[in-house]
Structure formats: C-alpha cells, structure tokens
Amino acid sequence: MRTLIIADNQDITRAGLRALFARNPAVGAVCEARSKSDLIRNLRLAPDAVVILDYAWFDFNRVEELCILRDRYPCSGWMLFSETLVGSLLHCSLRGERPFGVVLKRCDSDEIEAAFEAVMQGRRYVCESIRDAPAHPESGTGGMSADTVSSGMLHPVVSMPSVHSLTPTEQAVLREIALGRTTREIAADRYVSFHTVITHRKNIFRKLGVNNVHEATKYAMRAGIIDVAEYCI
C-alpha cells in the first residue's frame, strides 16, 4: 500500500477525494497538505507517496519548481487535479521519464479513479476533456491528439551532468550560489578572495553546461546539493 497525499486548499475537494479513495485497497495512510512546506514534509516521510495536487491553489512560484520537486522524489506518483491547466504546466507535466497524471475537476469519478490507477502504476494519463478540447491560442491548452499525448510532446531527454564532475569545493560553492549568497559573501565565509570565487563559479558553469544562476540552482536541486525546502524558505 502507498500513502496518499491530498494537496489542495479546498476543504470540499479534500473531503471528496478522501471519500473516493477510502476503500481503495492500494491506499494506506491519507495525508493532507495545504501548502508547499506541508507537501515537502509529507514527502520526506513517505517518498513513494501518490500526490493529488491542485497546482493553481498552491504556493509554487514557477512550474519548474513542481517538476523539480517531482524529480527529487523519483518513487512518488503525481496526479494534477485542477479546474484548468495552462499550456506551460501541461508541457512540464508530460515531459521526462516520470510523468504526471492530468485530470480536470469536472471529470467524472470513473475517470478520476482511472487516472489514479495509472499514476499508481507509473503511467502517464491525460483526461479526455483535455485531449479533446479545441486548441486555445492564448492559454496554450487543448487540441492534443491521442498520438501527441502518447508521444508525450517530448523533446529527447537530456542526461544531467554528474555531480561528481565538480570538486568538493565547487559543490560547496554551488550550494552557496543556489542559496542566494553573493560572490562577496561566499568569499568572506570561505576566507578566499573575490576572484577565487569567480574562478570557481566559471568552472562550475562550464562543467555543468549552464549559463546563469537560475540554471545552476535548478541543477543543485535536482542533484540534491540543496533541498527544495531550503530553496523555498
């Protein structure tokens, strides 16, 4: 059995999902999360949990944060469960080796349960309402054929450079960069010159194939150099 985490700020939705899955023999404990910090805390306790999440009601700053959180808990399963889903979220959810299930709240209970079973089995699921909706040029949603969904609308998955390509010092400097420390602050803490930190920074970016602090931070979270919870504080 697997833990179910219901991540939704609407009381009626949480109650409805509890009732729907209460008798599912594959579900063990049921936890609730009303914020990103609650969700991370529950995932630490049950890293293989299945998460039903209404992204629109949660305090994620960017879609990429959600994808990074999923990647940090590779044994978890994710079902996005919202009123609407914008194109950028759909593309993120269908990308990569660990897909999301995607279901709208207006779907009937049979389809919600079908999506949940797919997620439990590690399969991608996109509800009929999204697959069959006409394309909307402003939101970027809808108009996805079954072939498009099955192929995942994916670009080839690019492997991430190994953390072992960095020296221990470079890993430590990357951690400080990802936590928002300035070059001067890092230099002062490490008792080295400003120019030494600049050199470390250039070497880190070159080895990882990144071009800016944002990309370096994403790498640090995916590689486990910093925890998502630290970044979100």
C-alpha positions in Angstrom: 0.0 0.0 0.0 1.1 3.6 -0.6 0.4 6.8 1.2 -1.9 9.2 -0.5 -1.1 12.9 -0.1 -4.1 15.2 -1.0 -2.5 18.7 -1.7 -5.4 21.0 -2.1 -6.6 24.1 -0.2 -10.3 23.5 -0.8 -12.0 21.6 2.1 -14.7 20.1 -0.1 -12.1 18.7 -2.5 -10.1 17.1 0.2 -13.2 15.5 1.7 -14.4 14.3 -1.7 -11.0 12.7 -2.6 -10.8 11.1 0.9 -14.3 9.5 0.3 -13.5 8.4 -3.2 -10.3 6.6 -2.3 -11.1 5.5 1.2 -11.9 1.9 0.1 -9.1 1.6 -2.4 -7.0 -1.4 -1.2 -3.8 0.1 -2.7 -4.1 3.2 -0.4 -2.6 3.2 3.0 -2.4 6.3 5.1 -4.1 9.5 3.7 -2.3 12.8 4.5 -3.4 16.4 3.7 -1.2 19.3 2.6 -2.3 22.9 2.4 1.0 24.5 1.5 4.2 23.6 -0.3 6.0 23.2 3.0 3.3 20.7 4.2 3.7 18.8 0.9 7.5 18.6 1.2 7.3 17.5 4.9 4.8 14.7 3.9 7.0 13.5 1.0 10.0 13.3 3.3 8.0 10.9 5.5 6.6 8.9 2.6 8.9 9.4 -0.5 6.9 6.8 -2.5 3.5 8.5 -1.9 1.0 9.3 -4.6 0.2 13.1 -4.6 -3.0 14.5 -5.9 -2.3 18.2 -6.3 -4.3 21.3 -7.3 -1.3 23.4 -8.6 -3.4 26.5 -9.0 -4.2 26.7 -5.3 -0.6 26.1 -4.2 2.2 28.5 -3.5 4.6 27.4 -6.2 6.3 30.3 -7.9 7.1 28.6 -11.2 6.0 25.4 -12.9 9.7 24.3 -12.9 9.6 24.1 -9.0 6.9 21.5 -9.3 8.9 19.4 -11.8 12.0 19.7 -9.7 10.1 18.5 -6.6 8.8 15.5 -8.5 12.3 14.7 -9.7 13.7 14.9 -6.1 11.2 12.2 -5.1 11.6 9.7 -8.0 9.5 7.0 -6.4 6.5 9.3 -5.9 3.5 9.4 -8.2 1.7 12.7 -9.2 -1.8 13.5 -10.3 -2.6 17.1 -11.2 -6.2 17.8 -10.3 -7.4 21.3 -11.1 -10.2 23.4 -12.7 -7.9 24.4 -15.6 -4.4 23.8 -16.6 -2.3 26.2 -18.7 -0.1 25.1 -21.5 3.2 25.6 -19.7 2.0 23.2 -16.9 0.8 20.6 -19.4 4.1 20.6 -21.2 6.0 20.3 -17.9 3.7 17.5 -16.7 4.2 15.5 -19.9 7.9 15.9 -20.1 10.6 13.5 -18.8 10.7 9.9 -17.6 8.4 10.4 -14.6 5.1 11.7 -15.9 2.2 13.2 -14.2 -1.4 12.2 -14.5 -3.6 15.2 -15.5 -7.3 15.4 -14.7 -9.8 18.2 -14.5 -12.1 18.6 -11.5 -15.1 18.4 -13.8 -14.2 14.8 -14.9 -16.5 12.1 -13.6 -15.4 9.8 -10.7 -14.6 6.9 -13.0 -12.1 8.9 -15.0 -10.6 10.3 -11.8 -10.1 6.8 -10.5 -8.7 5.6 -13.8 -6.1 8.4 -13.7 -5.2 7.5 -10.1 -4.7 3.9 -11.1 -2.5 4.9 -14.0 -0.4 7.1 -11.7 -0.1 4.2 -9.1 1.3 2.1 -11.9 3.8 4.8 -13.1 1.9 5.6 -16.3 1.0 8.9 -17.9 -2.7 9.8 -18.0 -4.4 12.8 -19.6 -8.2 13.1 -19.3 -10.5 13.2 -22.3 -11.5 16.8 -21.5 -8.0 18.0 -22.2 -7.3 15.6 -25.1 -10.5 16.6 -26.9 -10.6 20.3 -26.1 -10.1 22.7 -29.1 -6.8 24.5 -29.1 -6.8 27.8 -27.4 -4.1 30.2 -28.7 -3.9 32.3 -25.6 -3.7 29.6 -22.9 -2.0 27.0 -25.0 -4.3 24.3 -23.8 -6.3 21.7 -25.6 -6.2 20.3 -29.0 -3.9 17.3 -28.1 -4.5 14.2 -30.1 -4.0 10.8 -28.6 -0.9 10.3 -30.7 0.5 13.6 -29.3 -0.2 12.7 -25.8 1.2 9.1 -26.1 4.4 10.5 -27.5 4.5 12.9 -24.6 5.0 16.1 -26.7 8.6 15.4 -25.6 12.0 16.6 -26.6 14.6 13.9 -26.1 15.6 13.6 -22.5 19.0 15.1 -21.9 21.1 13.5 -19.2 22.2 15.8 -16.4 26.0 16.1 -15.9 27.2 14.2 -12.9 27.7 16.0 -9.7 31.0 14.1 -9.4 32.4 16.3 -12.2 32.6 19.0 -9.6 35.3 19.1 -6.9 34.1 19.1 -3.3 34.9 22.8 -3.1 32.9 23.5 -6.3 30.0 21.6 -4.9 30.1 23.7 -1.7 30.3 26.9 -3.8 27.4 25.8 -6.0 25.4 25.2 -2.8 26.1 28.7 -1.6 25.2 30.2 -5.1 22.0 28.2 -5.2 21.0 29.5 -1.7 21.3 33.1 -3.0 24.7 34.1 -1.5 26.6 36.8 -3.3 30.1 36.3 -4.5 31.5 38.6 -1.8 29.6 36.8 0.9 30.9 33.4 -0.3 34.4 34.7 -0.4 34.2 36.2 3.1 32.7 32.9 4.6 35.4 30.8 2.9 38.3 33.2 3.6 39.3 33.4 0.0 39.5 36.2 -2.5 36.6 37.5 -4.5 38.5 36.4 -7.7 38.9 32.9 -6.4 35.1 32.5 -6.1 34.7 34.0 -9.6 37.0 31.3 -10.9 35.1 28.5 -9.1 31.9 29.9 -10.5 33.2 29.9 -14.0 34.4 26.3 -13.6 31.1 25.2 -12.2 29.1 26.7 -15.0 31.4 25.3 -17.6 31.4 21.7 -16.2 27.6 21.7 -15.8 26.9 23.4 -19.1 24.8 26.1 -17.5 24.8 29.8 -18.4 23.3 31.5 -15.3 22.5 31.3 -11.6 18.9 30.1 -12.3 20.1 27.1 -14.3 22.8 26.3 -11.7 20.1 26.4 -9.0 17.9 24.0 -10.9 20.8 21.7 -11.2 21.7 21.9 -7.5 18.1 21.0 -6.5 17.9 18.1 -9.0 21.3 16.8 -7.9 20.4 17.0 -4.2 23.1 19.6 -3.4 20.4 21.7 -1.8 16.9 20.5 -0.7 13.9 22.0 -2.3 12.7 23.1 1.1 15.8 25.1 1.7 15.3 27.0 -1.6 11.6 27.6 -0.9 12.2 29.2 2.6 
